[in-house]
């Protein structure tokens, strides 16, 4: 890919995801309230869905870039 704004944005996303993946889940504080464990479970599920949507978006962007390259 060339040095386009899209390339720069994808590089920033890659770096952000890498930083998030390096976070040790053990560093999370221990739940202190009964509802906190449920809140963490919901947050974890939402995080998984967000990661899936981001991956799907990146795949669509890749397809568009490939399509543009094939047409151009």
QUIKA-V211571 format. One record per pair of residues at least 24 apart in sequence whose ideal C-beta (glycine too) atoms are under 6 Angstrom apart, sorted by the first residue. I is the first residue (numbers start at 1). GAP is how many residues later the second one is. If there is no record, write none. Layout:
i=I gap=GAP
i=I gap=GAP
This chain:
none
